[in-house]
Each structure stands twice: as C-alpha cells, then as structure tokens.
Amino acid sequence: MSQIKLMSRAGRVVSGATAELGETLAVQSQARHTPIRTMCCSNEKTLTMETLNPKIIKLQYAVRGPLVDRAAVIKKELEKGAKKPFKTVINANLGDAHAMQQIPITFIRQVIACAVYPDLIKTADFPDDVKERAQSILKACAGQKSVGAYTSSYGMDMIRNHVAEYIECRDGHPAKWENVVLCAGASSGIKHCLELFCNKVDGKDTGVLIPIPQYPLYSATLAEYGLGQVGYYLDENNGWVLDVAELERAMCDASDKYAVRALVAINPGNPTGQVLKRENIEKIIKFAKENSLMIFADEVYQDNVYAKGSKFYSFKKVMTEMGAPYNTVELASFMSISKGYMGECGLRGGWMELCNLDPDVQANLYKAISAMLCPSTIGQIVVDCIARTPAPGDPSYEQFECEKSNTLDSLAKRAKMIVETFNKMEGFKCNVVQGAMYAFPRIQLPKRAVEEAKKAGVPADGFYAKRLLEDTGICIIPGSGFGQSPGTYHFRTTILPQPKLLKEMLVIFQAFHQKFTKEYA
C-alpha cells in the first residue's frame, strides 16, 4: 500500500491503509450521490404537491378559507376605486371583536402600556392599581425586569397562581397552580393536548369525538396530526343540545376503525351558541368515565352568556361535585383572552387547566410545550388582568365594571336582534343564541340553486355565501365548513358588528335573500 498522507477535518495527518480507505469511501460516496444530482434539474422544486405532507393538503380551516381571501381582494378593489353594488365589506366571518369596533377595556390597556413602557408608571396619569399591577408583573420578569424577556415555558408562576385563584373563585373548589399552563391563545393549548394522542392503540389510530357543527380548529388539527375525526351531531331541533345517545351512536360506528380516546365539548357553543345545562354536562362526564375518554372542555366563551335561564357551569366544577368515581376523569379545560368581554384576539393569550392526567404524561406534555419557549408576555399580562380584575374599592373598579357590563349587555341585545331578524325571513330557522358570539341559522335553498351549486362543484351553502359576498360585501361562513346534518344548509355569522352596522347588515341580507330566492325559484 502506498503511504499517502491525508489531512483530516480535525487537522490530523492519516496515512497508509487509513488514507486508502478514505479514498475508497470518497469515491463510493461520490458515485452514490452523483446520480441524484444528475437527475435533478436546477429549476425543480424540492417540495411539490406530490412530495408535500398529505396531511397538510387534507387540512381545511373554513373561517379563514377562500371566501375570506376573496373578501380581502374585494376590500382592496374598493380601496382602489372599483365600482361595486356596495361600499364596504362586512366581515361577519370571524369572532374578532376589535375588528368589529369593540372598545378595549381601559384597565387592560393601561396595565399593558405601563408594563411595556415602565416610564409611564412615574409619568402617566393612570390609577394607582394600574401602576401597582404593572410593577408586580415587571418584578416577575427576568433580567432587567422587562416584558421583552422569556418567561417560563408554562407562563409566569405568579400569573399561573392568579389563574388558579380565579378558577377556585369561579367553581368553589381548589385548583393547583402547577396544573395551569398559560398559552398563546386557547388554540395553542388545544393543539398541544391533541398531539398527545398521535399514537396507535391496539393497532388502530386514535379517534376523537367532536361536535357537528364544530369549530374548524378541531377538524383541521385532527387532519394535520393524522387523528380520526369522529363526529357526533348536536340536536338542532332541541336547541343544539348534546345527546348522549348520539355520542354512543358515533362511538359505536367508529369503533371498527379507531380507538376513540377523547371527547370535545364546546360550551358555550361555537358556531351554535347553545349553553349546556348542568344535567347535560353530568351525562357527558358519565359517558367519558364509562368509555375511558379524556374530555376537552372548550370554555373560551364562559363570560358570553345572554339568554334568560342560561348559566355557565365549568366541566371542572360539575365533575368535582359529582364525586367518585367521576371526579377522576381526565380533563383539559381551555380559556382565552380573545373572547368574553375582552376580545383581545391579536394579543394571543389564554390558559388551560389539566385535571387527573397521569403525572408522567403531564411531564411529557410540559416537555413538549417547553420546546416552544414561552407564550407571548403581552398575552400573559392580559390573562393576569382578567384572572385578577379590579376589586371593589380599587381606583379602576367602577370604570372596569361599567365597560365590562356595557360590552356584554350590548352583545346580548345583538344576539337577540339577529335571531329575531333571521326568524322573520322566509326559509330561515335560527335557534336562540344563548351564548358565545355567533348565530348558525338553517336556511332552505331553492332547488335550482342547489342544482347550480352541484354543477359548479361547490356545496350549496357555499354557493349562497359566495353570491352574498359578491352582491353585498357581507362575508359569512357556509355551514359545510363546520359540518351539518346531511341535507341541511346553514351559515355562521358573528353577532359582533356594532348595533348600527348590524341593523344595516341585516337589512341588506333580507333584500339579498329575497332577490336570490326569486332568481332561483
């Protein structure tokens, strides 16, 4: 063997057989990789629709789908002077309160301002309790006591403690702050928990029971994670009540294909606006216990309850008061700063409380969450403000309570207005909006319109919603994006437009529907 000397990457000189082996490996490596480079053209993409993750292709998210994209294009066209049969686009598709001109809560914004720019604590004419709150938050921050620093992956311990106190006050039962995780909106927490189920059991993929109609976050995430969607229909004829017999039907139908391991309940409902009665919640918890299911309690609208006789009960409260063996059901409940009276969608904050999880499972969940570093500090500040609102006697108390009650009272009036108007329209049936921020009316569409939609290859309610947008500028979401009983048509609209705009929207809506019905009669 020739004594060829080579310099290794580490700078060592190697010789003899080692060098010869190195040459051989280099030649083999070159031969192995050359065909790949030869086959690939310089303009060929690494990612194509053929090589893209098929789960991403399957994913659909109706509330930000093609209709919303089209609404954005129309809005830009109007800004450039395009002539349309309307002057503005009304985005009734999203539960975005501030986009619909809801006024922010002063206390929340003042605390944020002082925390972000601490000089205001000394110079601004803000109430003392605002400044004290901002100072306490800054003391809990790292480094130079700045909200620009990372926090714990699960949120500031101080704020987690305050959330636990809020839950205790709400439910009348203890809550451990270690089981509270702050997150970038409820959606983040929901996705983290659903990810825990990405595993086969007894050779079957995991299935998750979700309500139909449902909030598309669930169907989209299940598709993204490769989990099975097991839909159970809410009973529209009985105010969208959750019927345990329907849960049993859905579970039985899915059992051959999926190992059903979790159940989602949205209360108050989105898009359906119902508020579950306590007895209904008890039946759901019993069903979960009997079938070894973890409950996902989506309770982000817990402040949004309007109808007389309706009352919000948390799953945690009911489960605890049911006692053994039901108080051992695995439960994750979710809350958000985006809804309620706050409507701070863009600041991205929320929390989840975990109950009865296996300690090792919870530790692994926390490990996965830590990979995301931490939720937005600004969102955490808002969480603190709603978990620990101004108390009687505090300088900010009266203004805070006034703004909160005015917002919720106005939403209650708009909920009533929208239901009454739709129920006066021919072919419409709309259940009472007991809570949340949406109406989900059922609509009878002319046979010819259904046939035209079929020819166009789109759902009939999507065909209707597209015409509504193009003719009036009103953007709604067709019921097919949320799921609905076969042969029925619905759409979701928010109740968030301010009263004057909502009245205007409903008048336009009535005129459009009359015209549409006549056209396709």
C-alpha positions in Angstrom: 0.0 0.0 0.0 1.3 3.4 -0.9 1.9 5.7 2.1 -0.4 8.5 1.0 -0.8 11.2 3.6 -4.2 13.0 4.0 -5.2 15.8 6.3 -8.4 15.0 8.2 -11.1 17.7 9.0 -9.8 17.8 12.6 -6.3 18.6 11.3 -4.7 15.2 12.0 -2.4 13.5 9.4 -3.5 10.0 8.4 -1.6 7.6 6.2 -1.3 4.2 4.7 -4.3 1.9 4.9 -6.3 4.7 6.5 -5.7 7.0 3.6 -6.5 4.3 1.1 -9.8 3.6 2.9 -10.6 7.3 2.9 -10.0 7.5 -0.8 -12.3 4.4 -1.4 -15.1 5.9 0.7 -14.8 9.2 -1.0 -15.1 7.6 -4.4 -18.1 5.4 -3.3 -19.8 8.5 -1.8 -19.3 10.4 -5.0 -20.6 7.6 -7.1 -23.6 7.2 -4.8 -24.6 10.9 -4.8 -23.8 11.7 -8.5 -27.0 10.2 -9.9 -29.2 12.2 -7.6 -27.6 15.5 -8.7 -27.7 14.4 -12.3 -31.4 13.6 -12.1 -32.4 16.9 -10.5 -32.8 19.9 -12.8 -31.8 23.3 -11.4 -35.4 24.6 -11.6 -37.0 21.6 -9.9 -38.6 22.2 -6.5 -37.8 20.1 -3.5 -41.3 20.5 -2.3 -44.2 19.9 -4.7 -47.8 18.9 -4.3 -46.6 15.3 -4.8 -44.0 15.5 -2.1 -45.8 17.7 0.4 -47.1 16.2 3.6 -50.6 14.9 2.6 -52.0 15.7 6.0 -51.4 19.4 5.2 -53.2 19.1 1.9 -56.2 17.4 3.7 -56.3 20.2 6.3 -59.2 22.7 5.9 -59.9 25.8 8.0 -63.2 27.3 6.9 -63.1 30.5 8.9 -60.1 31.7 7.0 -60.8 29.9 3.7 -61.4 31.0 0.1 -64.4 33.2 0.9 -62.3 35.2 3.4 -59.5 35.5 0.8 -62.0 36.8 -1.7 -63.4 39.3 0.8 -59.9 40.7 1.3 -59.4 41.1 -2.5 -62.8 42.9 -2.8 -61.8 45.2 0.0 -58.6 46.2 -1.8 -60.6 46.7 -5.1 -62.9 49.1 -3.3 -60.0 51.0 -1.9 -58.6 51.4 -5.4 -62.0 52.9 -6.6 -63.6 49.8 -8.1 -67.4 50.1 -8.5 -69.4 47.5 -6.7 -73.1 47.4 -5.6 -71.9 48.1 -2.1 -69.4 50.5 -0.4 -67.7 48.3 2.2 -67.0 44.7 3.1 -68.6 43.5 6.4 -66.5 40.7 7.8 -69.1 38.6 9.7 -66.9 35.5 9.4 -64.6 35.9 12.4 -65.1 36.3 16.2 -62.7 39.3 16.1 -64.4 41.8 18.4 -61.9 44.7 18.0 -62.0 44.3 14.2 -65.7 45.0 14.6 -65.1 48.2 16.6 -65.4 46.8 20.1 -63.8 49.3 22.5 -60.9 47.8 24.5 -61.1 47.6 28.3 -59.2 50.6 29.7 -57.7 48.8 32.7 -56.2 46.1 30.5 -54.7 48.5 28.0 -53.3 50.8 30.8 -51.6 47.8 32.5 -50.1 46.7 29.2 -48.9 50.2 28.5 -47.1 50.6 31.8 -45.6 47.1 31.6 -44.3 47.7 28.1 -43.0 51.2 28.8 -42.3 51.4 32.6 -41.6 55.2 32.5 -45.4 55.6 32.4 -45.6 54.3 35.9 -43.9 57.5 37.0 -45.3 59.9 34.5 -48.8 58.8 33.3 -52.0 59.9 35.0 -53.1 56.3 35.4 -54.9 54.9 38.5 -52.6 53.6 41.3 -53.9 50.0 41.0 -52.9 50.0 37.3 -49.3 51.0 38.2 -49.2 48.5 41.1 -50.3 45.7 38.7 -47.7 46.7 36.1 -44.9 46.8 38.8 -45.9 43.4 40.1 -45.7 41.9 36.6 -42.4 43.5 35.9 -40.9 42.1 39.2 -41.9 38.7 37.9 -40.0 39.2 34.6 -36.4 38.2 34.1 -33.2 40.2 33.6 -33.8 43.9 33.7 -37.4 43.2 34.7 -38.5 43.6 31.1 -41.5 42.1 29.3 -39.1 41.5 26.4 -37.5 38.6 28.3 -38.5 35.0 28.0 -40.8 33.6 30.8 -41.2 30.1 31.9 -42.4 27.9 29.1 -45.7 27.5 31.0 -46.1 31.2 31.8 -45.1 33.3 34.8 -45.6 31.4 38.0 -47.2 34.5 39.6 -49.9 34.6 36.8 -50.5 30.9 37.0 -51.2 31.3 40.7 -53.7 34.1 39.9 -55.4 31.9 37.3 -55.7 29.1 39.9 -57.3 31.6 42.3 -59.7 32.7 39.6 -60.8 29.1 39.0 -61.2 28.4 42.7 -63.4 31.5 43.0 -65.4 30.6 39.9 -66.0 26.9 40.9 -65.8 27.0 44.6 -63.2 24.2 44.6 -59.4 24.1 44.9 -57.2 24.5 41.8 -53.4 23.8 41.8 -51.4 26.4 40.0 -48.9 23.8 38.8 -51.8 22.3 36.7 -52.3 25.7 35.0 -50.5 26.3 31.7 -50.5 29.7 30.0 -50.6 29.6 26.3 -50.7 31.7 23.1 -54.5 31.6 22.9 -56.6 28.5 23.7 -55.9 27.1 20.2 -52.2 26.5 21.2 -53.2 24.6 24.3 -55.8 22.5 22.4 -53.2 21.5 19.8 -50.6 20.6 22.4 -53.1 18.3 24.1 -54.4 16.7 20.9 -50.8 16.0 19.9 -50.5 13.6 22.9 -52.9 11.2 21.1 -50.8 10.7 18.0 -50.3 7.0 18.6 -51.9 3.7 17.7 -53.8 1.7 20.3 -54.5 -2.0 19.6 -53.4 -1.4 16.0 -55.9 1.5 15.5 -55.4 5.2 15.0 -56.8 7.4 17.8 -60.3 8.8 17.2 -61.6 12.0 18.8 -65.3 12.7 19.3 -66.1 16.3 18.1 -69.4 18.0 17.9 -71.0 18.6 14.5 -71.3 21.5 13.9 -67.8 22.2 15.3 -65.2 24.9 15.4 -62.8 24.1 12.4 -59.7 24.2 14.6 -60.6 20.6 15.7 -61.2 19.1 12.2 -58.1 20.9 10.9 -55.8 19.8 13.8 -57.1 16.2 13.6 -56.3 16.1 9.9 -52.9 17.7 10.5 -52.0 15.1 13.2 -53.5 12.1 11.4 -56.1 11.6 14.1 -59.6 10.3 13.3 -62.5 12.7 13.3 -65.5 11.0 15.0 -68.4 13.5 14.6 -71.4 13.5 16.8 -74.4 15.6 15.8 -75.8 18.2 18.1 -79.6 18.2 18.2 -80.7 21.3 16.3 -84.4 20.7 17.0 -83.8 20.9 20.7 -81.6 24.0 20.9 -78.3 22.2 19.8 -78.3 20.0 22.9 -75.7 17.3 23.2 -77.5 13.9 23.3 -75.6 11.1 24.9 -77.4 8.6 22.7 -75.8 10.3 19.7 -72.4 10.0 21.4 -73.0 6.3 21.8 -74.0 6.0 18.1 -70.9 7.9 16.9 -68.6 5.9 19.2 -70.1 2.6 18.0 -69.8 3.5 14.3 -66.2 4.4 14.7 -65.0 1.5 16.9 -64.0 -0.7 14.0 -61.7 1.9 12.5 -60.5 4.0 15.5 -59.6 3.6 19.2 -61.8 6.5 20.4 -59.9 8.1 23.3 -61.1 11.7 23.7 -64.2 13.8 23.6 -64.5 17.5 22.7 -67.3 19.7 24.2 -67.6 23.4 23.3 -69.6 25.3 25.9 -70.9 27.9 25.2 -71.1 26.5 21.7 -69.3 27.7 18.6 -70.8 28.0 16.0 -74.2 27.1 17.5 -74.4 29.4 20.5 -76.0 27.0 23.0 -75.1 26.9 26.7 -75.1 23.4 28.2 -77.3 22.7 31.2 -75.7 21.1 34.2 -77.6 17.8 33.8 -76.2 17.6 30.2 -72.7 18.1 31.4 -73.2 15.4 34.1 -74.3 12.9 31.4 -71.3 13.7 29.3 -68.9 13.2 32.2 -70.5 9.8 33.0 -70.2 8.8 29.3 -66.5 9.8 29.4 -65.9 7.8 32.5 -67.7 4.7 31.2 -65.7 4.8 28.0 -62.3 5.9 29.4 -62.3 9.2 27.4 -60.4 12.4 28.1 -62.6 15.5 28.0 -61.5 18.6 26.1 -63.7 21.3 27.6 -63.5 24.3 25.3 -64.9 27.1 27.6 -63.5 30.2 26.0 -67.0 31.9 25.8 -67.7 31.4 29.5 -68.3 35.1 30.0 -70.6 35.3 27.0 -74.0 34.0 28.3 -77.1 36.0 27.4 -80.3 34.1 27.4 -82.6 34.1 30.3 -82.3 30.9 32.3 -78.9 30.1 30.9 -75.9 29.7 33.1 -72.3 28.6 32.6 -71.1 25.6 34.5 -67.5 24.5 34.1 -66.8 20.8 33.5 -64.3 21.0 36.4 -66.9 22.2 38.8 -69.5 19.6 37.8 -67.0 16.8 37.7 -65.7 17.7 41.2 -69.2 17.9 42.7 -70.3 14.6 41.1 -67.7 12.9 43.4 -66.2 9.4 42.9 -65.7 7.8 40.5 -66.4 10.7 38.1 -64.0 13.1 39.7 -61.1 11.1 38.3 -62.0 11.7 34.6 -59.0 13.2 32.7 -59.9 16.7 31.7 -58.3 19.7 30.0 -60.2 22.9 30.0 -59.4 26.0 28.0 -59.9 29.7 28.3 -58.9 32.7 26.1 -58.4 36.4 26.2 -59.8 36.6 22.7 -63.4 36.3 23.6 -65.6 37.3 26.6 -65.8 41.0 27.1 -62.0 41.4 26.4 -61.9 40.5 22.7 -58.1 40.8 22.7 -57.6 38.4 19.7 -54.4 39.8 18.4 -52.5 39.7 21.7 -52.6 35.9 21.9 -53.2 34.8 25.4 -55.1 32.1 27.3 -54.7 29.1 29.6 -55.5 25.5 30.1 -56.1 23.6 33.4 -55.2 20.0 33.5 -57.0 17.6 35.8 -56.3 13.9 36.6 -53.6 13.4 34.0 -51.1 10.7 34.6 -48.1 12.5 36.2 -45.6 11.1 33.6 -47.9 12.1 30.7 -48.2 15.6 32.1 -44.4 15.8 32.5 -44.1 14.9 28.8 -46.7 17.4 27.8 -44.7 20.1 29.7 -41.6 18.9 27.9 -43.2 19.3 24.5 -44.5 22.8 25.5 -41.0 23.8 26.6 -39.8 23.4 23.0 -42.0 26.4 22.1 -40.1 28.5 24.6 -42.9 30.6 26.0 -46.3 32.3 25.2 -46.4 36.0 24.5 -45.6 38.0 27.6 -48.2 40.6 26.5 -50.8 37.9 26.3 -49.9 36.8 29.8 -50.4 40.3 31.1 -54.0 40.3 29.8 -54.5 36.9 31.4 -53.4 38.4 34.7 -55.8 41.3 34.2 -58.9 39.0 33.7 -57.9 36.4 36.3 -57.5 39.2 38.9 -59.8 42.0 37.9 -60.1 45.3 39.9 -61.7 44.7 43.3 -64.4 46.9 44.9 -62.6 49.9 46.3 -59.8 49.9 43.7 -59.5 53.1 41.7 -60.2 51.2 38.4 -63.1 49.2 39.7 -66.1 51.3 38.7 -64.8 52.0 35.2 -63.9 48.4 34.6 -67.3 47.1 35.7 -69.1 49.7 33.6 -67.1 48.8 30.5 -67.5 45.1 31.0 -71.2 45.2 31.6 -71.8 47.6 28.7 -70.0 45.3 26.3 -71.8 42.1 27.5 -75.2 43.9 27.6 -74.7 45.1 24.0 -73.7 41.7 22.8 -76.9 40.2 24.4 -79.1 42.8 22.6 -77.3 42.0 19.3 -77.8 38.3 19.8 -81.5 38.8 20.3 -81.7 41.2 17.3 -80.0 38.8 14.9 -82.2 35.8 15.9 -85.4 37.8 15.6 -84.5 39.1 12.2 -83.5 35.8 10.7 -86.6 34.1 12.0 -88.8 36.7 10.2 -87.1 35.8 6.9 -88.8 33.2 4.7 -86.9 29.9 4.7 -84.9 30.7 7.8 -84.9 29.0 11.2 -82.5 30.3 13.9 -82.2 28.9 17.4 -81.8 31.3 20.3 -78.2 32.5 20.7 -77.8 31.6 24.4 -74.1 32.4 24.5 -70.9 32.8 22.6 -70.6 35.2 19.6 -72.4 33.6 16.7 -75.7 32.6 15.1 -75.9 29.5 13.0 -79.3 29.7 11.2 -80.7 26.9 9.0 -81.7 28.0 5.5 -83.9 26.4 2.8 -82.3 26.9 -0.6 -84.3 26.8 -3.9 -83.9 23.5 -5.8 -82.4 25.4 -8.8 -79.8 27.0 -6.6 -78.8 23.6 -5.2 -78.5 22.2 -8.8 -76.4 25.2 -9.9 -74.1 24.6 -7.0 -73.8 21.0 -7.9 -72.8 21.9 -11.5 -70.2 24.3 -10.1 -68.8 21.6 -7.8 -69.4 23.5 -4.6 -71.6 23.0 -1.6 -75.0 24.7 -1.9 -74.5 26.9 1.2 -71.1 27.8 -0.2 -72.7 28.9 -3.4 -75.2 31.0 -1.5 -72.4 32.6 0.7 -70.3 33.4 -2.4 -73.2 35.2 -4.1 -73.9 37.1 -0.8 -70.3 38.3 -0.7 -70.2 39.3 -4.4 -73.5 41.1 -4.3 -73.5 42.7 -0.9 -70.0 42.6 0.6 -71.2 40.6 3.6 -68.8 37.7 4.4 -70.2 34.8 6.2 -69.0 31.2 6.5 -71.1 28.3 5.0 -72.3 25.6 7.4 -70.4 23.0 5.3 -67.2 24.4 6.8 -68.4 23.4 10.3 -70.3 20.3 9.5 -74.1 19.8 9.5 -76.7 17.1 9.2 -76.9 15.7 5.7 -79.4 17.5 3.5 -79.4 20.7 5.6 -77.8 24.1 4.9 -76.6 26.7 7.4 -74.1 29.5 7.7 -72.3 31.1 10.6 -72.3 34.8 11.2 -71.0 36.7 14.2 -73.1 39.0 16.3 -70.1 41.3 16.7 -70.9 44.2 14.2 -71.8 47.2 16.3 -75.6 47.8 16.6 -75.9 50.4 13.8 -73.8 48.3 11.4 -75.6 45.1 12.4 -79.0 46.6 11.6 -77.7 47.8 8.2 -76.2 44.3 7.5 -79.5 42.6 8.3 -81.5 44.9 6.1 -79.1 44.2 3.2 -79.2 40.5 4.0 -83.0 40.4 3.8 -83.0 42.2 0.4 -80.4 39.8 -1.0 -82.2 36.7 0.2 -85.5 37.9 -1.4 -83.6 38.6 -4.7 -81.7 35.2 -4.6 -84.9 33.2 -3.8 -86.8 34.9 -6.7 -83.9 34.4 -9.1 -83.7 30.6 -8.4 -87.4 30.0 -7.8 
